[in-house]
Each structure stands twice: as structure tokens, then as C-alpha cells.
């Protein structure tokens, strides 16, 4: 199970015993990057839906993924949900 950084900080805050060790762990946790929800193909500027299929075409890679796929190179379309 994954939890986001803010939830982890709330859990860690509940364990606060005032020690230096706790404070250093809290500070390190705050430095961690947050995890964002991946941008699905259906919400990406590179994906075009095929009219008669669940698939579309990715103009970046030339693949034919469904709208539920995602990759590290996605760029959110204007107006697509975040």
C-alpha cells in the first residue's frame, strides 16, 4: 500500500516523542518529493483516440495504447482532469 508524503507526515507526527531522532526523521521525510498521479494516455497531448476502438495512437512513440495506459513522457492536455 502506498501513502502520500502528507499522510506519512501525519502518522510520524502522531509518534512525536520530542527526541532529536524523531525530529531528524521528520525533517528528512519533508524533503521527500510528492508522488503525483500518472497522466493516462487519454489525458495526454500525444494520444489521439481511434473512433471505433478503445485504442488510440501515441504520436510520440507510434504505439497504439488504450486510454488507460500511461508513461513517463506524458504531457497533460489542457482541460484534462488532474
Biopython code that builds the backbone (N, CA, C, O; Angstrom):
import numpy as np
from Bio.PDB.StructureBuilder import StructureBuilder

atoms = [
    (1, "UNK", "N", (0.848, -1.186, 0.000)),
    (1, "UNK", "CA", (0.000, 0.000, 0.000)),
    (1, "UNK", "C", (0.887, 1.240, 0.000)),
    (1, "UNK", "O", (1.835, 1.335, 0.779)),
    (2, "UNK", "N", (0.576, 2.176, -0.867)),
    (2, "UNK", "CA", (1.296, 3.440, -0.908)),
    (2, "UNK", "C", (0.489, 4.509, -0.193)),
    (2, "UNK", "O", (-0.738, 4.545, -0.288)),
    (3, "UNK", "N", (1.190, 5.379, 0.524)),
    (3, "UNK", "CA", (0.545, 6.555, 1.099)),
    (3, "UNK", "C", (1.335, 7.761, 0.625)),
    (3, "UNK", "O", (2.520, 7.655, 0.309)),
    (4, "UNK", "N", (0.676, 8.902, 0.577)),
    (4, "UNK", "CA", (1.400, 10.079, 0.116)),
    (4, "UNK", "C", (2.223, 10.684, 1.255)),
    (4, "UNK", "O", (2.058, 10.327, 2.422)),
    (5, "UNK", "N", (3.096, 11.590, 0.892)),
    (5, "UNK", "CA", (4.012, 12.181, 1.875)),
    (5, "UNK", "C", (3.267, 12.867, 3.005)),
    (5, "UNK", "O", (3.665, 12.734, 4.162)),
    (6, "UNK", "N", (2.195, 13.598, 2.708)),
    (6, "UNK", "CA", (1.468, 14.314, 3.753)),
    (6, "UNK", "C", (0.853, 13.356, 4.763)),
    (6, "UNK", "O", (0.851, 13.627, 5.964)),
    (7, "UNK", "N", (0.327, 12.228, 4.269)),
    (7, "UNK", "CA", (-0.234, 11.231, 5.174)),
    (7, "UNK", "C", (0.865, 10.618, 6.045)),
    (7, "UNK", "O", (0.663, 10.389, 7.237)),
    (8, "UNK", "N", (2.029, 10.354, 5.443)),
    (8, "UNK", "CA", (3.156, 9.814, 6.206)),
    (8, "UNK", "C", (3.606, 10.801, 7.282)),
    (8, "UNK", "O", (3.941, 10.395, 8.394)),
    (9, "UNK", "N", (3.615, 12.093, 6.957)),
    (9, "UNK", "CA", (3.993, 13.105, 7.952)),
    (9, "UNK", "C", (2.990, 13.157, 9.101)),
    (9, "UNK", "O", (3.378, 13.352, 10.252)),
    (10, "UNK", "N", (1.692, 12.983, 8.796)),
    (10, "UNK", "CA", (0.685, 12.962, 9.872)),
    (10, "UNK", "C", (0.905, 11.766, 10.799)),
    (10, "UNK", "O", (0.790, 11.881, 12.019)),
    (11, "UNK", "N", (1.222, 10.620, 10.199)),
    (11, "UNK", "CA", (1.487, 9.432, 11.011)),
    (11, "UNK", "C", (2.722, 9.648, 11.872)),
    (11, "UNK", "O", (2.714, 9.348, 13.066)),
    (12, "UNK", "N", (3.778, 10.165, 11.269)),
    (12, "UNK", "CA", (5.010, 10.421, 12.008)),
    (12, "UNK", "C", (4.778, 11.451, 13.106)),
    (12, "UNK", "O", (5.344, 11.327, 14.192)),
    (13, "UNK", "N", (3.959, 12.461, 12.844)),
    (13, "UNK", "CA", (3.648, 13.481, 13.844)),
    (13, "UNK", "C", (2.955, 12.863, 15.062)),
    (13, "UNK", "O", (3.183, 13.290, 16.194)),
    (14, "UNK", "N", (2.110, 11.858, 14.825)),
    (14, "UNK", "CA", (1.442, 11.171, 15.941)),
    (14, "UNK", "C", (2.435, 10.420, 16.823)),
    (14, "UNK", "O", (2.153, 10.151, 17.991)),
    (15, "UNK", "N", (3.587, 10.084, 16.269)),
    (15, "UNK", "CA", (4.614, 9.348, 17.017)),
    (15, "UNK", "C", (5.646, 10.270, 17.669)),
    (15, "UNK", "O", (6.650, 9.801, 18.205)),
    (16, "UNK", "N", (5.399, 11.575, 17.623)),
    (16, "UNK", "CA", (6.354, 12.558, 18.137)),
    (16, "UNK", "C", (6.610, 12.340, 19.622)),
    (16, "UNK", "O", (5.707, 12.459, 20.450)),
    (17, "UNK", "N", (7.862, 12.020, 19.940)),
    (17, "UNK", "CA", (8.256, 11.863, 21.342)),
    (17, "UNK", "C", (9.199, 12.978, 21.783)),
    (17, "UNK", "O", (9.747, 12.936, 22.884)),
    (18, "UNK", "N", (9.386, 13.981, 20.915)),
    (18, "UNK", "CA", (10.218, 15.132, 21.253)),
    (18, "UNK", "C", (11.711, 14.879, 21.143)),
    (18, "UNK", "O", (12.505, 15.753, 21.487)),
    (19, "UNK", "N", (12.106, 13.721, 20.679)),
    (19, "UNK", "CA", (13.528, 13.392, 20.620)),
    (19, "UNK", "C", (14.184, 13.988, 19.377)),
    (19, "UNK", "O", (13.512, 14.352, 18.412)),
    (20, "UNK", "N", (15.491, 14.077, 19.426)),
    (20, "UNK", "CA", (16.270, 14.551, 18.285)),
    (20, "UNK", "C", (16.110, 13.572, 17.122)),
    (20, "UNK", "O", (15.998, 13.988, 15.969)),
    (21, "UNK", "N", (16.099, 12.279, 17.422)),
    (21, "UNK", "CA", (15.959, 11.253, 16.380)),
    (21, "UNK", "C", (14.631, 11.427, 15.636)),
    (21, "UNK", "O", (14.591, 11.333, 14.409)),
    (22, "UNK", "N", (13.557, 11.677, 16.368)),
    (22, "UNK", "CA", (12.260, 11.896, 15.724)),
    (22, "UNK", "C", (12.319, 13.122, 14.821)),
    (22, "UNK", "O", (11.861, 13.075, 13.679)),
    (23, "UNK", "N", (12.881, 14.225, 15.328)),
    (23, "UNK", "CA", (12.950, 15.473, 14.567)),
    (23, "UNK", "C", (13.755, 15.295, 13.279)),
    (23, "UNK", "O", (13.373, 15.822, 12.235)),
    (24, "UNK", "N", (14.862, 14.560, 13.345)),
    (24, "UNK", "CA", (15.678, 14.373, 12.148)),
    (24, "UNK", "C", (14.936, 13.520, 11.118)),
    (24, "UNK", "O", (15.049, 13.771, 9.918)),
    (25, "UNK", "N", (14.179, 12.513, 11.569)),
    (25, "UNK", "CA", (13.376, 11.708, 10.640)),
    (25, "UNK", "C", (12.282, 12.555, 10.004)),
    (25, "UNK", "O", (12.007, 12.424, 8.812)),
    (26, "UNK", "N", (11.661, 13.418, 10.789)),
    (26, "UNK", "CA", (10.593, 14.286, 10.286)),
    (26, "UNK", "C", (11.132, 15.232, 9.210)),
    (26, "UNK", "O", (10.508, 15.423, 8.166)),
    (27, "UNK", "N", (12.291, 15.816, 9.480)),
    (27, "UNK", "CA", (12.910, 16.736, 8.522)),
    (27, "UNK", "C", (13.259, 16.010, 7.224)),
    (27, "UNK", "O", (13.022, 16.540, 6.139)),
    (28, "UNK", "N", (13.815, 14.812, 7.322)),
    (28, "UNK", "CA", (14.146, 14.035, 6.126)),
    (28, "UNK", "C", (12.887, 13.678, 5.336)),
    (28, "UNK", "O", (12.895, 13.715, 4.106)),
    (29, "UNK", "N", (11.813, 13.335, 6.034)),
    (29, "UNK", "CA", (10.556, 12.984, 5.369)),
    (29, "UNK", "C", (10.003, 14.189, 4.610)),
    (29, "UNK", "O", (9.475, 14.027, 3.510)),
    (30, "UNK", "N", (10.112, 15.383, 5.169)),
    (30, "UNK", "CA", (9.592, 16.585, 4.496)),
    (30, "UNK", "C", (10.357, 16.888, 3.213)),
    (30, "UNK", "O", (9.832, 17.556, 2.323)),
    (31, "UNK", "N", (11.594, 16.404, 3.110)),
    (31, "UNK", "CA", (12.396, 16.632, 1.906)),
    (31, "UNK", "C", (12.000, 15.712, 0.760)),
    (31, "UNK", "O", (12.347, 15.984, -0.389)),
    (32, "UNK", "N", (11.285, 14.636, 1.042)),
    (32, "UNK", "CA", (10.915, 13.681, 0.002)),
    (32, "UNK", "C", (9.972, 14.330, -1.006)),
    (32, "UNK", "O", (9.124, 15.140, -0.632)),
    (33, "UNK", "N", (10.117, 13.979, -2.278)),
    (33, "UNK", "CA", (9.188, 14.528, -3.278)),
    (33, "UNK", "C", (7.815, 13.874, -3.129)),
    (33, "UNK", "O", (7.697, 12.743, -2.656)),
    (34, "UNK", "N", (6.813, 14.588, -3.530)),
    (34, "UNK", "CA", (5.474, 14.007, -3.508)),
    (34, "UNK", "C", (5.285, 13.156, -4.755)),
    (34, "UNK", "O", (5.921, 13.391, -5.783)),
    (35, "UNK", "N", (4.416, 12.178, -4.656)),
    (35, "UNK", "CA", (4.117, 11.313, -5.791)),
    (35, "UNK", "C", (2.863, 11.839, -6.463)),
    (35, "UNK", "O", (1.830, 12.023, -5.820)),
    (36, "UNK", "N", (2.962, 12.077, -7.748)),
    (36, "UNK", "CA", (1.803, 12.560, -8.489)),
    (36, "UNK", "C", (1.122, 11.403, -9.191)),
    (36, "UNK", "O", (1.761, 10.416, -9.556)),
    (37, "UNK", "N", (-0.162, 11.534, -9.374)),
    (37, "UNK", "CA", (-0.918, 10.549, -10.143)),
    (37, "UNK", "C", (-0.406, 10.572, -11.580)),
    (37, "UNK", "O", (-0.249, 11.650, -12.153)),
    (38, "UNK", "N", (-0.142, 9.405, -12.176)),
    (38, "UNK", "CA", (0.345, 9.419, -13.557)),
    (38, "UNK", "C", (-0.699, 9.985, -14.520)),
    (38, "UNK", "O", (-1.900, 9.862, -14.282)),
    (39, "UNK", "N", (-0.243, 10.596, -15.590)),
    (39, "UNK", "CA", (-1.135, 11.107, -16.626)),
    (39, "UNK", "C", (-1.452, 9.948, -17.561)),
    (39, "UNK", "O", (-0.554, 9.395, -18.197)),
    (40, "UNK", "N", (-2.717, 9.584, -17.645)),
    (40, "UNK", "CA", (-3.121, 8.484, -18.521)),
    (40, "UNK", "C", (-3.120, 8.958, -19.966)),
    (40, "UNK", "O", (-3.250, 10.148, -20.250)),
    (41, "UNK", "N", (-2.970, 7.994, -20.873)),
    (41, "UNK", "CA", (-2.913, 8.324, -22.304)),
    (41, "UNK", "C", (-4.105, 9.174, -22.740)),
    (41, "UNK", "O", (-3.944, 10.113, -23.520)),
    (42, "UNK", "N", (-5.294, 8.850, -22.243)),
    (42, "UNK", "CA", (-6.487, 9.585, -22.663)),
    (42, "UNK", "C", (-6.412, 11.073, -22.307)),
    (42, "UNK", "O", (-7.124, 11.880, -22.904)),
    (43, "UNK", "N", (-5.564, 11.445, -21.349)),
    (43, "UNK", "CA", (-5.414, 12.829, -20.929)),
    (43, "UNK", "C", (-4.123, 13.476, -21.443)),
    (43, "UNK", "O", (-3.767, 14.580, -21.029)),
    (44, "UNK", "N", (-3.423, 12.779, -22.351)),
    (44, "UNK", "CA", (-2.117, 13.242, -22.845)),
    (44, "UNK", "C", (-2.250, 13.912, -24.211)),
    (44, "UNK", "O", (-3.080, 13.521, -25.033)),
    (45, "UNK", "N", (-1.424, 14.921, -24.434)),
    (45, "UNK", "CA", (-1.448, 15.641, -25.710)),
    (45, "UNK", "C", (-0.978, 14.771, -26.875)),
    (45, "UNK", "O", (-1.311, 15.061, -28.024)),
    (46, "UNK", "N", (-0.213, 13.715, -26.605)),
    (46, "UNK", "CA", (0.353, 12.876, -27.659)),
    (46, "UNK", "C", (-0.603, 11.786, -28.132)),
    (46, "UNK", "O", (-0.316, 11.117, -29.124)),
    (47, "UNK", "N", (-1.735, 11.588, -27.446)),
    (47, "UNK", "CA", (-2.646, 10.473, -27.740)),
    (47, "UNK", "C", (-3.868, 10.953, -28.497)),
    (47, "UNK", "O", (-4.484, 11.952, -28.125)),
    (48, "UNK", "N", (-4.218, 10.244, -29.558)),
    (48, "UNK", "CA", (-5.417, 10.523, -30.339)),
    (48, "UNK", "C", (-6.277, 9.274, -30.337)),
    (48, "UNK", "O", (-5.807, 8.200, -30.714)),
    (49, "UNK", "N", (-7.526, 9.396, -29.921)),
    (49, "UNK", "CA", (-8.445, 8.259, -29.824)),
    (49, "UNK", "C", (-8.887, 7.805, -31.200)),
    (49, "UNK", "O", (-9.201, 8.618, -32.069)),
    (50, "UNK", "N", (-8.907, 6.486, -31.387)),
    (50, "UNK", "CA", (-9.466, 5.905, -32.606)),
    (50, "UNK", "C", (-10.977, 5.833, -32.420)),
    (50, "UNK", "O", (-11.449, 5.415, -31.363)),
    (51, "UNK", "N", (-11.739, 6.234, -33.428)),
    (51, "UNK", "CA", (-13.205, 6.300, -33.320)),
    (51, "UNK", "C", (-13.863, 4.973, -32.994)),
    (51, "UNK", "O", (-14.809, 4.929, -32.208)),
    (52, "UNK", "N", (-13.384, 3.905, -33.577)),
    (52, "UNK", "CA", (-14.066, 2.615, -33.466)),
    (52, "UNK", "C", (-13.347, 1.621, -32.544)),
    (52, "UNK", "O", (-13.525, 0.411, -32.689)),
    (53, "UNK", "N", (-12.539, 2.119, -31.599)),
    (53, "UNK", "CA", (-11.732, 1.231, -30.763)),
    (53, "UNK", "C", (-11.485, 1.850, -29.395)),
    (53, "UNK", "O", (-11.667, 3.053, -29.208)),
    (54, "UNK", "N", (-11.073, 1.029, -28.445)),
    (54, "UNK", "CA", (-10.635, 1.548, -27.144)),
    (54, "UNK", "C", (-9.227, 2.121, -27.244)),
    (54, "UNK", "O", (-8.781, 2.869, -26.375)),
    (55, "UNK", "N", (-8.541, 1.757, -28.316)),
    (55, "UNK", "CA", (-7.174, 2.212, -28.507)),
    (55, "UNK", "C", (-7.138, 3.573, -29.182)),
    (55, "UNK", "O", (-8.124, 4.058, -29.736)),
    (56, "UNK", "N", (-5.976, 4.149, -29.108)),
    (56, "UNK", "CA", (-5.691, 5.388, -29.801)),
    (56, "UNK", "C", (-4.271, 5.303, -30.307)),
    (56, "UNK", "O", (-3.648, 4.244, -30.224)),
    (57, "UNK", "N", (-3.750, 6.385, -30.826)),
    (57, "UNK", "CA", (-2.372, 6.383, -31.312)),
    (57, "UNK", "C", (-1.552, 7.386, -30.535)),
    (57, "UNK", "O", (-1.960, 8.532, -30.347)),
    (58, "UNK", "N", (-0.384, 6.943, -30.082)),
    (58, "UNK", "CA", (0.565, 7.826, -29.415)),
    (58, "UNK", "C", (1.496, 8.384, -30.484)),
    (58, "UNK", "O", (2.286, 7.643, -31.069)),
    (59, "UNK", "N", (1.404, 9.684, -30.740)),
    (59, "UNK", "CA", (2.239, 10.277, -31.784)),
    (59, "UNK", "C", (3.691, 10.458, -31.341)),
    (59, "UNK", "O", (4.551, 10.746, -32.174)),
    (60, "UNK", "N", (3.979, 10.297, -30.062)),
    (60, "UNK", "CA", (5.366, 10.382, -29.601)),
    (60, "UNK", "C", (6.112, 9.078, -29.908)),
    (60, "UNK", "O", (7.259, 9.104, -30.354)),
    (61, "UNK", "N", (5.453, 7.943, -29.666)),
    (61, "UNK", "CA", (6.123, 6.655, -29.815)),
    (61, "UNK", "C", (5.605, 5.804, -30.971)),
    (61, "UNK", "O", (6.212, 4.783, -31.294)),
    (62, "UNK", "N", (4.499, 6.197, -31.603)),
    (62, "UNK", "CA", (3.947, 5.410, -32.686)),
    (62, "UNK", "C", (3.268, 4.133, -32.220)),
    (62, "UNK", "O", (3.063, 3.212, -33.010)),
    (63, "UNK", "N", (2.921, 4.074, -30.953)),
    (63, "UNK", "CA", (2.248, 2.904, -30.390)),
    (63, "UNK", "C", (0.738, 3.112, -30.432)),
    (63, "UNK", "O", (0.256, 4.197, -30.758)),
    (64, "UNK", "N", (0.007, 2.063, -30.100)),
    (64, "UNK", "CA", (-1.454, 2.120, -30.109)),
    (64, "UNK", "C", (-2.008, 1.677, -28.752)),
    (64, "UNK", "O", (-2.627, 0.617, -28.658)),
    (65, "UNK", "N", (-1.795, 2.468, -27.710)),
    (65, "UNK", "CA", (-2.268, 2.094, -26.378)),
    (65, "UNK", "C", (-3.737, 2.456, -26.162)),
    (65, "UNK", "O", (-4.311, 3.266, -26.890)),
    (66, "UNK", "N", (-4.325, 1.834, -25.144)),
    (66, "UNK", "CA", (-5.664, 2.258, -24.737)),
    (66, "UNK", "C", (-5.523, 3.542, -23.930)),
    (66, "UNK", "O", (-4.414, 3.926, -23.559)),
    (67, "UNK", "N", (-6.626, 4.195, -23.661)),
    (67, "UNK", "CA", (-6.599, 5.441, -22.895)),
    (67, "UNK", "C", (-6.193, 5.261, -21.450)),
    (67, "UNK", "O", (-5.847, 6.238, -20.785)),
    (68, "UNK", "N", (-6.227, 4.026, -20.939)),
    (68, "UNK", "CA", (-5.879, 3.760, -19.540)),
    (68, "UNK", "C", (-4.376, 3.626, -19.321)),
    (68, "UNK", "O", (-3.921, 3.667, -18.178)),
    (69, "UNK", "N", (-3.603, 3.468, -20.376)),
    (69, "UNK", "CA", (-2.153, 3.353, -20.236)),
    (69, "UNK", "C", (-1.574, 4.695, -19.805)),
    (69, "UNK", "O", (-2.254, 5.721, -19.834)),
    (70, "UNK", "N", (-0.301, 4.668, -19.404)),
    (70, "UNK", "CA", (0.416, 5.896, -19.065)),
    (70, "UNK", "C", (1.908, 5.656, -19.249)),
    (70, "UNK", "O", (2.357, 4.510, -19.300)),
    (71, "UNK", "N", (2.672, 6.733, -19.348)),
    (71, "UNK", "CA", (4.131, 6.611, -19.452)),
    (71, "UNK", "C", (4.790, 7.825, -18.797)),
    (71, "UNK", "O", (4.116, 8.767, -18.378)),
    (72, "UNK", "N", (6.087, 7.782, -18.720)),
    (72, "UNK", "CA", (6.841, 8.857, -18.070)),
    (72, "UNK", "C", (6.933, 10.120, -18.921)),
    (72, "UNK", "O", (7.320, 11.172, -18.413)),
    (73, "UNK", "N", (6.585, 10.037, -20.200)),
    (73, "UNK", "CA", (6.721, 11.184, -21.099)),
    (73, "UNK", "C", (5.413, 11.926, -21.340)),
    (73, "UNK", "O", (5.361, 12.829, -22.175)),
    (74, "UNK", "N", (4.378, 11.564, -20.635)),
    (74, "UNK", "CA", (3.058, 12.161, -20.859)),
    (74, "UNK", "C", (3.051, 13.655, -20.521)),
    (74, "UNK", "O", (3.741, 14.115, -19.611)),
    (75, "UNK", "N", (2.248, 14.387, -21.286)),
    (75, "UNK", "CA", (2.018, 15.809, -21.030)),
    (75, "UNK", "C", (0.506, 16.015, -21.027)),
    (75, "UNK", "O", (-0.176, 15.678, -21.995)),
    (76, "UNK", "N", (-0.006, 16.565, -19.943)),
    (76, "UNK", "CA", (-1.452, 16.702, -19.772)),
    (76, "UNK", "C", (-2.058, 17.668, -20.783)),
    (76, "UNK", "O", (-1.556, 18.771, -20.999)),
    (77, "UNK", "N", (-3.172, 17.214, -21.406)),
    (77, "UNK", "CA", (-3.935, 18.078, -22.312)),
    (77, "UNK", "C", (-4.546, 19.225, -21.511)),
    (77, "UNK", "O", (-4.876, 19.062, -20.336)),
    (78, "UNK", "N", (-4.691, 20.353, -22.134)),
    (78, "UNK", "CA", (-5.392, 21.457, -21.491)),
    (78, "UNK", "C", (-6.853, 21.035, -21.251)),
    (78, "UNK", "O", (-7.520, 20.541, -22.160)),
    (79, "UNK", "N", (-7.325, 21.229, -20.052)),
    (79, "UNK", "CA", (-8.692, 20.872, -19.706)),
    (79, "UNK", "C", (-8.859, 19.450, -19.194)),
    (79, "UNK", "O", (-9.935, 19.105, -18.705)),
    (80, "UNK", "N", (-7.817, 18.605, -19.291)),
    (80, "UNK", "CA", (-7.923, 17.245, -18.759)),
    (80, "UNK", "C", (-7.822, 17.289, -17.246)),
    (80, "UNK", "O", (-7.108, 18.118, -16.681)),
    (81, "UNK", "N", (-8.548, 16.383, -16.594)),
    (81, "UNK", "CA", (-8.555, 16.411, -15.121)),
    (81, "UNK", "C", (-7.188, 16.106, -14.544)),
    (81, "UNK", "O", (-6.397, 15.360, -15.121)),
    (82, "UNK", "N", (-6.934, 16.693, -13.410)),
    (82, "UNK", "CA", (-5.649, 16.454, -12.729)),
    (82, "UNK", "C", (-5.819, 15.479, -11.615)),
    (82, "UNK", "O", (-4.852, 15.152, -10.927)),
]
sb = StructureBuilder()
sb.init_structure("model")
sb.init_model(0)
sb.init_chain("A")
sb.init_seg("    ")
for serial, (resi, resn, name, xyz) in enumerate(atoms, 1):
    if name == "N":
        sb.init_residue(resn, " ", resi, " ")
    sb.init_atom(name, np.array(xyz, "f"), 0.0, 1.0, " ", f" {name:<3s}", serial, name[0])
structure = sb.get_structure()
